[in-house]
Amino acid sequence: MTYLQSGHGALFYRTQQEYLDCLLPFIRDALTADQVVLVAVPRPNLAVLAEGLGESTVNVTMTDIAEVGRNPSRILGGAEQLR
């Protein structure tokens, strides 16, 4: 079952590999569809995702959720600026 099929707004994972197995295809599919991609996750996960995405990272806006999540309007505002 994929993240989108689960119908949940949260991703529960036990290992870093489970995290990558779910998010990397999701992000790559969005990039393939020429969609704007904003990734807002805890700082330690930014490096893991960037490594997994390789050269595709240049097409993804990545931010630490601990910084932007303090004020939820910053998340929405940041997403709007990407359009």
Secondary structure in CASP SS format (residue, H / E / C, confidence):
PFRMAT SS
TARGET T0000
AUTHOR 0000-0000-0000
METHOD secondary structure of the structure
MODEL  1
M C 1.00
T C 1.00
Y H 1.00
L H 1.00
Q H 1.00
S H 1.00
G C 1.00
H C 1.00
G C 1.00
A C 1.00
L C 1.00
F C 1.00
Y C 1.00
R C 1.00
T C 1.00
Q H 1.00
Q H 1.00
E H 1.00
Y H 1.00
L H 1.00
D H 1.00
C H 1.00
L H 1.00
L H 1.00
P H 1.00
F H 1.00
I H 1.00
R H 1.00
D H 1.00
A H 1.00
L H 1.00
T H 1.00
A C 1.00
D C 1.00
Q C 1.00
V C 1.00
V C 1.00
L E 1.00
V E 1.00
A E 1.00
V E 1.00
P C 1.00
R H 1.00
P H 1.00
N H 1.00
L H 1.00
A H 1.00
V H 1.00
L H 1.00
A H 1.00
E H 1.00
G H 1.00
L H 1.00
G H 1.00
E H 1.00
S H 1.00
T H 1.00
V H 1.00
N H 1.00
V C 1.00
T E 1.00
M E 1.00
T E 1.00
D E 1.00
I H 1.00
A H 1.00
E H 1.00
V H 1.00
G C 1.00
R C 1.00
N C 1.00
P H 1.00
S H 1.00
R H 1.00
I H 1.00
L H 1.00
G H 1.00
G H 1.00
A H 1.00
E H 1.00
Q H 1.00
L H 1.00
R C 1.00
END
